[in-house]
Amino acid sequence: MRPDPTRRGLLLAGSAALLARPARAAPDALVVMAAASLKPALDEIAATWPDPVALAYGGSGAIARQIAAGAPADVVLLAATDWMDWLVSQGAVEGAARSVAGNRLVMAGTPGGGPVCLSAAAVLARLGTGRLAMGDPMSVPAGRYGQQALETLGIWAALSEHLLMTDNVRAALAYVARGDVPLGLVYASDARGTGVEVAAEIPAPTHAPIVYPAALVRGARPGAADLLAHIAGSQAIFAAHGFAA
């Protein structure tokens, strides 16, 4: 499914146009706009860089649209190659994108809920009157991977009326962690140490490979290429946060 910048999800929780931006960033700080799921790892990586870095997180679709519209940024990291391909087609990035990490998809549940079988009956039984939180497939790669997986498993149609769409995958995780919903489709890296448990691992063959492409934004300032190389070379930090190589 190719990204469509003009469409919006009908059950979107929050505004995809809003990104989590750092407060009081240094004027000379290089600006990195990144997929929300990268936050724990990227925060740590930025702390190992000797110069100021301003980090802004959000859904990949929202980030891509803002970059294409001229948002001031130096480095962009997304959670899907199709949104990066779209940025390339818009002439918004310089050179070729590079993959910096991978991930897996899981169904996260509230603590003590136990495992859930990936069948429509089992998932609906766990949901009860609640909903399954997931990123909006129209703009959030985790949501798109999730829809692909649920369709492959043959349970998308049964669950489609029981979904809570969010504007990024970390928002879906937050709904589960607060106990607002019984289950959520999130990345394996998101489910580590966040007050949720893995109720089911989504088989990798049920969806497209999950990779994180990164690139320099058109007009990036001096030092941005070195910062991107530093991020790509921080594989030990990515691995410590549950990302795959």
C-alpha positions as CSV (number, residue, x, y, z in Angstrom):
1,M,0.0,0.0,0.0
2,R,1.5,3.3,-1.2
3,P,1.2,6.3,1.1
4,D,-1.5,8.8,0.2
5,P,-0.7,12.2,1.8
6,T,-4.3,13.4,1.1
7,R,-6.2,10.8,3.1
8,R,-7.0,10.6,6.8
9,G,-8.2,7.8,9.1
10,L,-11.8,8.0,10.3
11,L,-11.0,7.0,13.8
12,L,-7.8,8.9,14.3
13,A,-7.0,9.6,17.9
14,G,-5.2,12.9,18.0
15,S,-3.8,15.0,15.2
16,A,-1.1,13.6,12.8
17,A,0.1,17.1,12.0
18,L,1.5,17.6,15.5
19,L,4.9,16.3,16.4
20,A,6.5,16.0,19.8
21,R,9.2,18.7,19.7
22,P,12.0,19.4,22.2
23,A,11.7,22.5,24.4
24,R,14.3,25.3,24.3
25,A,16.5,23.6,21.6
26,A,19.8,25.4,21.0
27,P,19.7,27.6,17.9
28,D,22.6,25.8,16.3
29,A,21.3,22.3,17.0
30,L,20.9,19.9,14.1
31,V,17.3,18.9,13.8
32,V,16.3,15.3,13.5
33,M,12.7,14.4,12.7
34,A,12.0,10.7,13.4
35,A,9.4,8.0,13.7
36,A,7.9,7.9,17.2
37,S,8.9,4.3,17.7
38,L,12.6,5.4,17.5
39,K,12.4,7.7,20.6
40,P,14.0,5.5,23.3
41,A,16.9,4.5,21.2
42,L,17.4,7.9,19.4
43,D,17.3,9.8,22.7
44,E,20.2,7.8,23.9
45,I,22.1,8.0,20.6
46,A,21.7,11.8,20.6
47,A,23.1,12.0,24.1
48,T,26.3,10.4,22.8
49,W,26.8,13.0,20.1
50,P,29.1,15.9,21.2
51,D,27.1,18.7,19.7
52,P,23.5,19.9,20.3
53,V,20.7,17.8,18.6
54,A,17.0,18.7,18.5
55,L,14.8,15.7,18.2
56,A,11.2,15.8,16.9
57,Y,9.0,12.6,16.9
58,G,5.7,11.7,15.2
59,G,4.0,9.4,12.8
60,S,6.1,8.8,9.6
61,G,3.3,10.1,7.4
62,A,3.1,13.4,9.3
63,I,6.9,13.8,9.3
64,A,7.1,13.1,5.6
65,R,4.4,15.6,4.8
66,Q,6.1,18.3,6.9
67,I,9.5,17.6,5.4
68,A,8.0,17.9,1.9
69,A,6.4,21.1,2.9
70,G,9.7,22.6,3.9
71,A,9.9,22.0,7.6
72,P,13.4,23.0,8.9
73,A,15.2,19.7,9.5
74,D,18.6,18.1,8.7
75,V,18.0,14.4,9.2
76,V,14.9,12.3,8.7
77,L,14.3,8.8,9.9
78,L,11.0,7.0,9.1
79,A,9.5,3.6,9.8
80,A,8.7,2.6,6.3
81,T,10.5,2.7,2.9
82,D,7.4,3.9,1.0
83,W,7.2,7.2,2.8
84,M,10.9,7.7,2.2
85,D,10.5,6.8,-1.4
86,W,7.7,9.5,-1.6
87,L,10.1,12.0,-0.1
88,V,12.7,11.1,-2.7
89,S,10.1,11.6,-5.4
90,Q,9.4,15.0,-4.0
91,G,13.0,16.0,-4.1
92,A,13.0,16.6,-0.4
93,V,16.0,14.5,0.6
94,E,19.6,14.4,-0.6
95,G,21.3,11.2,-1.9
96,A,20.2,7.7,-1.2
97,A,18.4,6.6,2.0
98,R,20.1,4.0,4.2
99,S,18.5,1.5,6.6
100,V,19.5,2.0,10.2
101,A,17.4,-0.6,12.0
102,G,14.6,-3.2,11.8
103,N,11.8,-4.3,14.0
104,R,9.1,-6.8,14.7
105,L,5.3,-6.5,15.3
106,V,3.6,-7.7,18.5
107,M,0.2,-7.6,20.1
108,A,0.7,-5.9,23.5
109,G,-1.7,-6.4,26.3
110,T,-2.3,-5.1,29.8
111,P,-0.2,-6.9,32.5
112,G,-1.6,-10.2,33.7
113,G,-3.8,-10.7,30.7
114,G,-1.7,-13.6,29.4
115,P,-1.2,-14.7,25.8
116,V,-3.9,-14.5,23.2
117,C,-4.4,-16.7,20.2
118,L,-4.3,-14.8,16.9
119,S,-7.8,-15.8,15.9
120,A,-10.8,-13.5,15.6
121,A,-12.7,-15.3,18.3
122,A,-9.8,-15.1,20.8
123,V,-9.0,-11.5,20.1
124,L,-12.6,-10.4,20.3
125,A,-13.0,-12.3,23.6
126,R,-10.0,-10.5,25.1
127,L,-11.3,-7.1,23.8
128,G,-14.8,-7.5,25.3
129,T,-16.3,-4.1,24.9
130,G,-12.9,-2.5,24.4
131,R,-10.9,-1.8,21.3
132,L,-7.6,-2.8,19.7
133,A,-5.3,0.3,19.5
134,M,-3.1,0.6,16.4
135,G,-1.6,3.2,14.2
136,D,-3.7,4.6,11.4
137,P,-2.8,2.6,8.3
138,M,-3.2,5.7,6.1
139,S,-0.2,7.5,7.7
140,V,1.5,5.2,10.3
141,P,3.7,2.4,9.1
142,A,3.0,0.2,12.2
143,G,-0.7,0.5,11.4
144,R,-0.1,-0.5,7.8
145,Y,2.0,-3.5,8.8
146,G,-0.7,-4.3,11.3
147,Q,-3.4,-4.2,8.7
148,Q,-1.3,-6.4,6.4
149,A,-0.8,-8.9,9.2
150,L,-4.5,-9.0,10.3
151,E,-5.6,-9.5,6.6
152,T,-3.1,-12.3,6.1
153,L,-4.3,-14.0,9.3
154,G,-7.9,-13.6,8.1
155,I,-9.1,-11.6,11.0
156,W,-9.1,-8.0,9.7
157,A,-12.7,-8.0,8.7
158,A,-13.9,-9.3,12.1
159,L,-11.8,-6.7,14.0
160,S,-12.2,-3.7,11.8
161,E,-15.2,-2.4,13.8
162,H,-13.3,-2.8,17.1
163,L,-10.2,-0.6,16.3
164,L,-8.9,2.6,17.9
165,M,-6.7,4.3,15.3
166,T,-3.8,6.6,16.6
167,D,-1.5,9.1,14.9
168,N,1.6,7.2,15.9
169,V,2.5,3.8,17.3
170,R,3.7,5.2,20.7
171,A,0.2,6.6,21.2
172,A,-1.3,3.1,20.6
173,L,1.2,1.8,23.2
174,A,0.1,4.5,25.7
175,Y,-3.5,3.4,25.5
176,V,-2.6,-0.1,26.5
177,A,-0.1,1.0,29.2
178,R,-2.8,3.2,30.8
179,G,-5.3,0.3,30.7
180,D,-7.6,2.3,28.3
181,V,-7.7,-0.6,25.9
182,P,-7.0,-4.3,26.4
183,L,-4.8,-4.8,23.4
184,G,-2.6,-2.9,20.9
185,L,-0.6,-3.6,17.8
186,V,2.9,-2.1,18.4
187,Y,6.5,-2.8,17.6
188,A,8.5,-5.2,19.7
189,S,10.8,-2.4,20.7
190,D,7.9,-0.4,22.1
191,A,6.8,-3.3,24.4
192,R,10.0,-3.4,26.3
193,G,9.8,-2.0,29.9
194,T,6.7,0.1,29.3
195,G,4.1,-1.5,31.6
196,V,2.7,-3.8,29.0
197,E,3.2,-7.5,28.2
198,V,3.5,-9.2,24.8
199,A,0.2,-11.1,24.3
200,A,1.2,-12.4,20.9
201,E,4.1,-12.2,18.5
202,I,2.9,-11.4,14.9
203,P,4.6,-13.8,12.4
204,A,7.0,-11.8,10.2
205,P,5.8,-13.4,6.9
206,T,2.3,-11.9,7.4
207,H,3.5,-8.3,6.6
208,A,6.2,-6.4,4.7
209,P,9.6,-6.3,6.3
210,I,9.9,-3.5,8.9
211,V,12.9,-1.3,8.2
212,Y,13.8,2.2,9.2
213,P,15.3,4.3,6.4
214,A,17.2,7.5,7.1
215,A,18.4,10.3,4.9
216,L,19.7,13.9,4.8
217,V,17.0,16.5,4.2
218,R,17.5,18.7,1.2
219,G,19.7,21.7,2.3
220,A,20.9,19.9,5.5
221,R,23.5,21.9,7.4
222,P,27.2,21.0,7.9
223,G,27.6,18.2,10.3
224,A,24.3,16.5,9.4
225,A,26.1,13.8,7.3
226,D,28.4,13.0,10.3
227,L,25.4,12.8,12.6
228,L,23.5,10.5,10.3
229,A,26.6,8.2,10.1
230,H,26.8,8.3,13.9
231,I,23.1,7.2,14.2
232,A,23.6,4.4,11.6
233,G,26.7,3.2,13.5
234,S,25.0,3.0,16.9
235,Q,23.8,-0.6,16.4
236,A,24.5,-1.6,20.0
237,I,22.1,1.0,21.3
238,F,19.4,0.0,18.8
239,A,19.8,-3.6,19.8
240,A,19.6,-2.8,23.5
241,H,16.2,-1.2,22.8
242,G,14.9,-4.2,21.0
243,F,15.5,-3.2,17.4
244,A,16.9,-5.6,14.8
245,A,19.9,-5.0,12.6
